[in-house]
Amino acid sequence: MVVIALHNRRSGMTRYRIYLRDRNELIVSHADADCDTDREACVLAEHLIERDGQAEVWAGLRRVRPLGLFTAADRRQSIN
């Protein structure tokens, strides 16, 4: 498992954990990041996932995204 830490903490930032999953939905690594908004954390997750992988974004005990999954199809829809 690879662990990535992305920290540049400023006052008011939230600590997020991004779990990266493979196509079998198994967690293969995670990243901790300090972001200003949920959207910023989700954009970061989109950049971290592999082509057919998935990511689940959490802020403490709160799951940030409904279902918590990003897929390659999600990225294609957000571009169009």
Secondary structure by P-SEA (a helix, b strand, c coil): cbbbbbbbccccbbbbbbbbbcccccccbbbbbbbccaaaaaaaaaaaccccbbbbbbcccccccccccccaaaaaaaac
